[in-house]
Amino acid sequence: MEKILFMLLWYVAAYFIVTAAGILHTIFNITVLHMKSMKESEGMGEGYEKTKPWHVLYNIVIFPVFAYIYYSGLTSVTWESAVLTSFIWGTITVILDLFGWVIIKHPWSLTFRQFYVEYQPWITLIYITIYASPFIALGIIKII
């Protein structure tokens, strides 16, 4: 059970960092690069739209690092632990995104269409990346 709690802790840390990076990137685009905000244009605004391709990069860098950190605390890393971590991290992300970005309304919330249709192919690539991250970390551990 302790290892599951660490798995969730590292997941929360990675999710927070990736989300903060996306938000800070959007703020940077609006304040420094003077791109249009959601108040000045349709949808989430130009400042956000320009960050979309970067979201996949944030995830492909951050999530495998945190999977690696989690694995470094285990006595042995197996294919089964990678499958379990992948399933838990990916599924939590899908559910958390649904509630955090679509269902719960806030200034940056999106409609179902905006998040799952207009955010393509980025959201699909992000989910693939998160599901793949434990396997990427496992591969790195096996190489090292």
Backbone bond lengths (Angstrom), bond angles and torsions (degrees), N, CA, C in turn:
res aa  C-N    CA-C-N  psi(-1)  N-CA   C-N-CA  omega(-1)  CA-C   N-CA-C  phi
1 M - - - 1.456 - - 1.525 111.31 -
2 E 1.330 116.57 -38.34 1.461 120.65 179.48 1.526 110.66 -58.70
3 K 1.312 116.48 -38.90 1.467 120.36 -178.77 1.533 110.68 -68.58
4 I 1.313 117.16 -34.50 1.478 120.76 176.77 1.523 109.53 -65.53
5 L 1.312 117.77 -39.77 1.463 120.78 178.67 1.530 110.79 -64.33
6 F 1.330 116.93 -39.16 1.468 120.23 176.29 1.533 110.38 -66.48
7 M 1.327 116.19 -39.10 1.464 119.82 177.32 1.528 110.00 -58.55
8 L 1.325 116.35 -44.61 1.465 120.74 179.70 1.523 111.92 -69.40
9 L 1.319 116.79 -37.35 1.464 120.63 177.67 1.525 110.69 -60.88
10 W 1.328 117.10 -47.05 1.465 120.71 -179.49 1.525 110.87 -67.87
11 Y 1.333 116.28 -32.93 1.464 119.79 175.37 1.536 110.58 -63.17
12 V 1.323 116.80 -49.18 1.470 121.31 -179.73 1.517 110.75 -59.05
13 A 1.316 116.70 -42.56 1.469 120.50 178.58 1.527 110.81 -61.26
14 A 1.320 117.17 -46.35 1.467 120.91 -179.98 1.526 110.93 -64.24
15 Y 1.320 117.10 -45.14 1.473 121.16 -179.23 1.528 110.31 -61.93
16 F 1.321 116.46 -42.66 1.467 120.88 179.33 1.534 110.73 -62.66
17 I 1.319 117.02 -45.83 1.469 120.89 -178.63 1.524 110.91 -63.54
18 V 1.322 117.33 -45.01 1.465 121.17 179.85 1.528 110.52 -63.46
19 T 1.330 116.83 -44.08 1.466 120.53 179.49 1.519 110.73 -64.87
20 A 1.319 117.13 -44.28 1.469 120.97 178.80 1.528 110.66 -62.35
21 A 1.329 117.28 -40.09 1.469 120.56 178.93 1.526 110.59 -61.54
22 G 1.315 117.35 -43.24 1.456 120.86 178.80 1.515 112.67 -64.72
23 I 1.320 116.25 -42.48 1.468 120.75 179.18 1.528 110.32 -66.80
24 L 1.322 116.80 -46.19 1.465 120.22 179.76 1.529 111.52 -64.36
25 H 1.308 117.20 -36.12 1.462 121.20 177.19 1.537 109.70 -63.44
26 T 1.331 116.13 -43.04 1.468 120.58 178.27 1.522 110.44 -62.88
27 I 1.315 117.19 -45.62 1.463 121.59 178.97 1.528 110.43 -61.55
28 F 1.316 116.93 -42.04 1.468 121.58 177.24 1.533 110.54 -59.39
29 N 1.325 116.04 -46.78 1.462 119.91 -179.88 1.529 111.82 -59.55
30 I 1.317 116.67 -38.94 1.465 120.48 -177.20 1.524 111.47 -77.14
31 T 1.328 117.25 -46.18 1.466 119.77 -173.73 1.524 113.87 -83.12
32 V 1.319 117.62 -39.83 1.466 120.70 -175.98 1.529 111.57 -92.61
33 L 1.326 116.67 -44.99 1.463 120.12 -177.47 1.532 112.34 -90.83
34 H 1.308 116.65 -2.17 1.473 124.03 176.27 1.527 113.45 57.33
35 M 1.325 115.97 39.70 1.459 120.40 173.66 1.524 108.47 -80.81
36 K 1.310 116.03 160.12 1.463 120.85 -177.47 1.523 110.56 -71.41
37 S 1.329 115.05 139.99 1.457 121.18 176.61 1.526 109.01 -90.10
38 M 1.331 116.25 179.27 1.462 119.30 179.38 1.528 111.27 -68.69
39 K 1.317 118.33 -20.96 1.460 121.24 176.05 1.527 111.50 -74.04
40 E 1.326 115.63 -26.83 1.464 121.04 -174.94 1.529 113.87 -98.00
41 S 1.324 116.53 -10.53 1.461 119.59 -179.35 1.519 110.35 -148.58
42 E 1.311 114.64 173.23 1.455 121.18 -177.39 1.531 111.23 -70.02
43 G 1.315 115.99 151.38 1.463 121.06 178.04 1.519 111.91 68.20
44 M 1.321 115.83 -138.17 1.460 121.32 -178.35 1.520 112.48 -86.79
45 G 1.304 117.17 -6.10 1.455 120.48 176.97 1.516 112.91 94.41
46 E 1.315 114.48 160.88 1.456 122.02 -178.24 1.530 112.18 -60.80
47 G 1.332 116.54 -39.08 1.464 120.84 -179.04 1.514 112.40 -57.60
48 Y 1.320 116.68 -39.64 1.468 122.01 177.61 1.526 110.73 -76.66
49 E 1.311 117.23 -45.61 1.467 121.39 -176.41 1.527 111.86 -55.80
50 K 1.324 116.58 -37.52 1.464 120.86 -178.85 1.527 112.68 -71.17
51 T 1.335 117.69 -16.53 1.467 120.32 179.97 1.523 112.95 -87.10
52 K 1.314 118.31 -16.88 1.468 121.34 -172.79 1.534 114.59 -50.23
53 P 1.318 119.69 -49.90 1.472 118.06 -179.56 1.530 113.08 -61.89
54 W 1.307 117.23 -26.79 1.461 121.60 -179.62 1.516 112.34 -73.61
55 H 1.322 118.62 -23.45 1.464 121.56 -177.47 1.525 111.66 -59.23
56 V 1.322 116.08 -39.08 1.466 119.81 178.01 1.523 109.88 -63.95
57 L 1.322 116.46 -42.65 1.468 120.68 179.23 1.526 111.00 -61.41
58 Y 1.323 117.57 -44.10 1.472 119.82 178.13 1.527 109.97 -55.94
59 N 1.325 115.62 -44.51 1.465 120.40 -177.41 1.517 112.64 -69.30
60 I 1.326 118.04 -39.98 1.470 120.85 -177.62 1.528 111.43 -71.02
61 V 1.315 116.61 -21.91 1.462 120.29 177.05 1.531 110.53 -88.29
62 I 1.310 117.70 -47.82 1.464 121.70 -171.20 1.528 113.85 -76.96
63 F 1.330 118.34 -50.11 1.465 119.41 -173.64 1.528 114.30 -62.80
64 P 1.333 120.71 -43.12 1.464 118.09 175.85 1.530 113.07 -62.75
65 V 1.324 117.20 -34.10 1.472 120.37 177.91 1.531 109.75 -62.10
66 F 1.319 116.81 -44.86 1.457 119.54 -179.08 1.525 112.14 -73.40
67 A 1.319 117.78 -30.04 1.467 119.91 172.17 1.533 109.54 -65.13
68 Y 1.317 116.44 -41.13 1.466 121.20 177.58 1.533 110.56 -62.27
69 I 1.316 116.52 -43.92 1.470 120.31 178.08 1.526 110.15 -60.97
70 Y 1.329 116.28 -43.73 1.470 120.18 178.01 1.532 110.20 -61.20
71 Y 1.315 117.03 -47.31 1.461 120.62 -179.03 1.524 112.79 -63.62
72 S 1.323 116.93 -31.29 1.463 119.33 -179.92 1.528 111.75 -66.20
73 G 1.310 117.78 -17.01 1.457 121.49 176.81 1.517 113.70 -90.87
74 L 1.316 117.30 -3.98 1.461 121.11 179.12 1.524 110.48 -93.26
75 T 1.315 116.86 150.94 1.460 120.01 178.18 1.521 111.38 -71.83
76 S 1.327 116.23 -34.22 1.463 120.36 174.41 1.527 108.39 -146.51
77 V 1.306 114.40 145.09 1.461 120.50 179.50 1.515 107.44 -111.24
78 T 1.318 115.45 123.45 1.455 120.72 -177.09 1.526 110.22 -118.89
79 W 1.325 114.15 167.01 1.460 120.74 175.10 1.535 109.03 -58.87
80 E 1.312 117.16 -38.92 1.460 121.62 -178.98 1.530 111.48 -63.90
81 S 1.331 117.30 -38.89 1.469 119.54 178.27 1.525 110.71 -67.50
82 A 1.328 117.27 -34.15 1.467 120.69 176.74 1.524 110.46 -67.95
83 V 1.320 117.13 -40.96 1.469 121.07 178.04 1.528 109.96 -62.50
84 L 1.325 116.85 -46.41 1.464 120.83 -179.77 1.528 111.14 -63.25
85 T 1.318 116.80 -46.14 1.466 120.78 179.56 1.524 110.20 -62.34
86 S 1.307 117.23 -44.66 1.462 122.09 178.84 1.522 110.78 -58.57
87 F 1.320 116.23 -49.31 1.462 120.64 -178.56 1.527 111.40 -61.69
88 I 1.319 116.90 -46.02 1.466 120.64 -178.13 1.522 110.81 -67.45
89 W 1.321 118.52 -50.80 1.466 121.23 -177.87 1.526 111.67 -62.18
90 G 1.315 116.96 -46.42 1.464 120.19 -178.74 1.513 112.61 -64.88
91 T 1.318 116.43 -45.24 1.465 120.65 -177.63 1.526 111.21 -68.11
92 I 1.313 117.53 -41.92 1.464 119.78 176.44 1.526 110.18 -60.36
93 T 1.321 117.33 -40.09 1.460 120.62 -179.79 1.522 111.41 -62.56
94 V 1.316 117.03 -45.82 1.465 120.93 179.82 1.530 109.98 -59.53
95 I 1.320 117.39 -45.67 1.466 121.66 -179.22 1.532 110.95 -68.92
96 L 1.317 116.36 -46.27 1.469 120.86 179.97 1.527 111.46 -61.04
97 D 1.323 117.11 -42.79 1.462 120.68 177.63 1.521 111.57 -62.41
98 L 1.313 117.08 -42.45 1.464 120.28 179.34 1.522 110.80 -57.99
99 F 1.326 116.22 -48.01 1.460 119.69 -179.33 1.526 111.86 -74.96
100 G 1.330 117.05 -45.05 1.459 121.03 -173.52 1.514 115.92 -74.80
101 W 1.334 117.02 -26.56 1.467 119.42 -176.48 1.523 113.86 -114.97
102 V 1.356 117.74 -14.14 1.469 119.68 -177.04 1.529 112.11 -121.61
103 I 1.314 118.19 -56.65 1.470 121.08 -172.03 1.525 112.30 -73.39
104 I 1.332 117.06 -49.24 1.474 120.23 -179.80 1.525 108.10 -80.05
105 K 1.315 115.50 118.84 1.465 120.20 -175.58 1.528 111.27 -82.34
106 H 1.324 115.89 132.01 1.462 124.73 176.14 1.520 106.80 -153.71
107 P 1.320 118.92 172.87 1.471 120.00 -175.81 1.535 114.87 -56.22
108 W 1.313 118.44 -27.92 1.456 120.51 -178.45 1.534 112.87 -104.86
109 S 1.336 117.32 9.04 1.463 118.66 -179.33 1.526 109.93 -70.28
110 L 1.314 114.67 154.75 1.456 122.29 -177.51 1.523 109.38 -119.22
111 T 1.321 115.75 159.74 1.458 119.15 172.38 1.521 107.78 -76.88
112 F 1.322 115.33 166.61 1.458 120.00 177.56 1.532 109.84 -57.63
113 R 1.319 116.58 -43.05 1.471 121.52 179.59 1.526 111.67 -63.41
114 Q 1.335 117.38 -44.65 1.460 120.62 179.99 1.525 111.13 -61.22
115 F 1.338 116.30 -42.04 1.459 119.66 -174.86 1.523 112.87 -78.20
116 Y 1.327 117.48 -44.46 1.460 119.62 -172.26 1.526 114.95 -99.48
117 V 1.322 118.28 -13.19 1.462 120.83 178.45 1.525 110.93 -112.91
118 E 1.321 116.78 -55.45 1.465 120.33 -176.23 1.530 112.96 -73.97
119 Y 1.322 117.78 -18.42 1.464 122.45 179.81 1.531 110.85 -88.27
120 Q 1.332 117.32 8.98 1.461 121.78 177.27 1.521 109.43 -79.44
121 P 1.288 119.08 147.72 1.461 128.83 1.43 1.527 112.60 -87.12
122 W 1.332 116.27 2.72 1.464 121.12 -169.73 1.520 113.62 -61.36
123 I 1.344 118.13 -44.89 1.466 119.23 -176.86 1.527 110.76 -65.84
124 T 1.317 117.00 -38.00 1.464 119.64 177.54 1.527 110.63 -65.23
125 L 1.323 117.16 -43.51 1.467 120.57 178.20 1.526 111.57 -63.97
126 I 1.324 116.63 -36.62 1.468 120.34 177.04 1.524 110.16 -63.31
127 Y 1.332 117.28 -47.23 1.463 119.88 179.88 1.526 111.48 -63.26
128 I 1.318 117.64 -41.51 1.468 120.76 176.81 1.532 109.60 -60.21
129 T 1.324 116.49 -43.23 1.462 121.53 179.45 1.523 111.72 -60.56
130 I 1.329 116.88 -45.31 1.472 119.87 -178.67 1.520 110.60 -66.98
131 Y 1.341 116.87 -43.49 1.462 118.98 176.63 1.531 111.28 -62.82
132 A 1.328 117.95 -34.00 1.472 121.88 -177.85 1.527 113.58 -82.06
133 S 1.317 117.97 -20.76 1.466 121.53 -173.76 1.526 114.78 -54.29
134 P 1.320 120.44 -44.80 1.468 118.98 177.67 1.522 112.63 -61.09
135 F 1.331 117.54 -33.48 1.463 120.65 178.96 1.515 111.35 -73.48
136 I 1.330 116.56 -34.86 1.464 121.00 175.41 1.534 109.09 -62.63
137 A 1.332 115.84 -46.69 1.475 120.35 178.80 1.533 110.85 -63.72
138 L 1.323 117.08 -40.28 1.460 120.94 177.36 1.525 110.47 -61.00
139 G 1.324 117.16 -43.56 1.454 121.22 177.70 1.511 112.20 -60.61
140 I 1.330 116.47 -41.60 1.469 120.86 178.61 1.526 110.05 -63.77
141 I 1.323 116.75 -43.49 1.473 120.90 179.45 1.535 110.59 -62.47
142 K 1.322 116.97 -42.05 1.470 120.32 -178.73 1.528 111.47 -68.27
143 I 1.345 117.13 -30.90 1.461 120.92 178.53 1.522 110.35 -73.06
144 I 1.328 115.59 -42.08 1.465 121.32 -177.65 1.498 108.19 -75.45
